[in-house]
Amino acid sequence: EIVLTQSPGTLSLSPGERATLSCRASQSVTSGYLAWYQQKPGQAPRLLIYGASSRATGVPDRFSGSGSGTDFTLTITRLEPEDFAVYYCQQYGGSPPGYTFGRGTKLEIK
Amino acid sequence: EVQLVESGGGLIQPGGSLRLSCAASGFTVSSNYMSWVRQAPGKGLEWVSLIYSSGNTYYADSVKGQFTISRDNSKNTVYLQMNSLRAEDTAVYYCARVIRQNFDYWGQGVLVTVSP
C-alpha cells in the first residue's frame, strides 16, 4: 500500500502570501491518480486538483498542482481568507482497487 | 445538479449493525463508481468501500468482511451495511461519486457513534 506523507503538518501564513504544500508518496504514483482536497470545519471535502495538475470545476486559478513520481505540490498564490482550511492529497492504486489519503496539512492564519 | 444525501447514522452499541443510505440525484449511480469514505473525530480521511458500475465491490482491509456496499438502481441509492461495529468505527461517513479515480462530489456526511 502506498503511504502519502504530507508536510508540513501545520502551515501558518497571512492572507496575500503564497502557500506551498507537499505530498510525498512511498512509491511512485501514476500522476493521473493524484488529487488534492480542501476541507473546512464541519464540511465535506471538496475536490480541488485531479491528475496532479488539473483544476476541478469552479476552483480558482490561484490553486495549482504539480509534481510526478513520488513528489507532488499544491500551491496557493495570494491566499484569501476562505483558503484557510485542511488540505489532503489522495492517490488511487489499481490492484486491487483502493485509495489512500495523506494525513493532511492545516493551513492557518498567522 | 448533483446531490448526495446520506442517512441512517446514529448511536449504536458495540457489536451492533447499522445500514447507511446515500440517495443520489442529478446523475445515475449505476453508471458511476460510488464510494464511502469515513473520518474519525478530529482525524483524517479514510477510504472504506467502492462499487463499480459493473457491480464489483472493493473494501479497505480495515472493514473487509465487516462492511458491505450495495446499491438499488430503482432508488438511485447506495448503501453501506455495517456489522459487528466497534468503537474504532466511530466516524462521519461520507458518500462520494468517483470520477477518474477521484471523489468529485460528496454528501454532507452522517455520524456513526459506536458506544455502550
Interface residues (C-beta under 8 A of the other chain):
Chain A: G32 Y33 A35 Y37 Q39 A44 P45 R46 L47 Y50 G51 A56 Y88 Q90 Y92 P96 P97 G98 Y99 T100 F101 G102 R103 G104
Chain B: S35 V37 G44 L45 E46 W47 L50 Y58 A60 Y94 R100 Q101 N102 F103 D104 W106 G107 Q108 G109
